[in-house]
Amino acid sequence: MAGISLARVDGEGVDKLPSDLYIGLHNAQDQDTSDLEDNSLSAKMEIEKREFCNLVRPDLGNYSAAANLAQNEHIRQLLKEGKKVYHFGFGQAPFPLLHCAAEGLREHAEETAYLATQGIAELRKGISRFHSRHDDLDIDPDNIVVAPGSKELIFLLMSIFNGDILILSPAWTTYQPQSVLTHHRHFLIDSCAQRGWRVTPEAIEKVVNENDLKQNRLMIMCNPDNPTGVCYTKAQLHRISEVCRKHNIIVLSDEIYARTKFDGKHESIGKFYPEGTIISTGLSKWASAGGWRLGYHIFPPELKSLRDAVKSAATHSYSCAPAPIQYAAAKMFNHTEHCDDYISHTRRIYEAVAEHTYTELTSIGVKCVKPEGSFYMFPDFEILRPALNRRGIRTGAQMCAALLDEVAVTVFHAR
Ligand SMILES: Cc1ncc(COP(=O)(O)O)c(C=O)c1O
């Protein structure tokens, strides 16, 4: 067997070689081509006959795709067919890209090399300055790890973490499935509408005291929150940090919506619990660049062991975030004024939309905690239950399906 890379360093690619040569080099040393053709044909027939069983881990059960992404694909198809759909079921920023970012991407379209896994230094320096300006955080660029999306980094962090996962509930659709994928036990910490969907220190203590948790705990909190749109105050974050410190809980603070906070005054738990907070964020939301796939984690020096393990896992999984995107993002972060203008205008629009939706829904008796940031709200349609029941609609899923069928509105139901 010879594992030979056919993509030559001088740029001549696989497509320049005859296909039998390609197969031959990988499969056989001393065979002539006719043997090879016979073998590959019979191997193909063999494969067609075989049945594959139990290939998916049994603990994944009916493991399904992220419901938000699946639904978004469905809606895109409907739109492609020319149907009109009012799409409120997917967290995608609607604005055009910043001009300087688009320009940067054009300039760097021909950057094709693999880059340092952690991310290029110019980008990490830009990120550090950005958070110093907006969050008053002092970040050593060496403690930043860049990736193709923060979702990937959350997954890697969970993959290497030795302990239990705590998830605030309700939660973004991805945290729980990722904890299952990475073989972790996870524990939900409930919040409720009466307390504005914010988790309390008491609720955290309760979960810690009532469960035989492992020594290390990673709590994922989203602020501003998906799916409720609520944000935490300084005082609340201060109290949560005290409980986390007391119970050896590391916080993964998902701040991907930080720059959408309507009043522009986002508070990071990293200010109150610097030694135990990993901040997760990126360009997807504030810069309207979800498809660019650029996210990053910011580690405190005290969690160097986690940072290094995530970096190693990154070398074995994604290698680096796309090169042209990294250079373009670095350029964008240098255009401080453009970024800040963009942030202040887009968040005014998010606020106006949230205000309008909140006013309309609550004026007909739907209950809702008023969002303060992100793109979401979490309304309770209990008032409609009798009328819906009369039509045979008994679950949130049925209600959402009826909304789409009858009035072309997509929203997402809670479980
Ligand atoms: C709460 C939350 N965290 C993380 C992400 C993913 O961000 P990224 O695009 O950086 O992977 C999303 C995207 O929908 C999200 O809503």
The ligand as a MOL file (V3000), in Angstrom:
LIG
                    3D

  0  0  0     0  0            999 V3000
M  V30 BEGIN CTAB
M  V30 COUNTS 16 16 0 0 0
M  V30 BEGIN ATOM
M  V30 1 C -26.7960 31.3530 20.9160 0
M  V30 2 C -25.9640 31.0680 19.7270 0
M  V30 3 N -24.6940 30.7000 19.8930 0
M  V30 4 C -23.9000 30.4140 18.8460 0
M  V30 5 C -24.3890 30.4720 17.5540 0
M  V30 6 C -23.5110 30.0450 16.4200 0
M  V30 7 O -22.6480 31.0040 16.0370 0
M  V30 8 P -21.5510 30.7610 14.9150 0
M  V30 9 O -22.1530 31.2060 13.6410 0
M  V30 10 O -20.3850 31.5940 15.3900 0
M  V30 11 O -21.1970 29.3010 14.9020 0
M  V30 12 C -25.7160 30.8500 17.3270 0
M  V30 13 C -26.2450 30.8840 15.9590 0
M  V30 14 O -27.3710 30.7180 15.6650 0
M  V30 15 C -26.5230 31.1470 18.4440 0
M  V30 16 O -27.8100 31.5320 18.2950 0
M  V30 END ATOM
M  V30 BEGIN BOND
M  V30 1 1 1 2
M  V30 2 1 2 3
M  V30 3 2 2 15
M  V30 4 2 3 4
M  V30 5 1 4 5
M  V30 6 1 5 6
M  V30 7 2 5 12
M  V30 8 1 6 7
M  V30 9 1 7 8
M  V30 10 2 8 9
M  V30 11 1 8 10
M  V30 12 1 8 11
M  V30 13 1 12 13
M  V30 14 1 12 15
M  V30 15 2 13 14
M  V30 16 1 15 16
M  V30 END BOND
M  V30 END CTAB
M  END
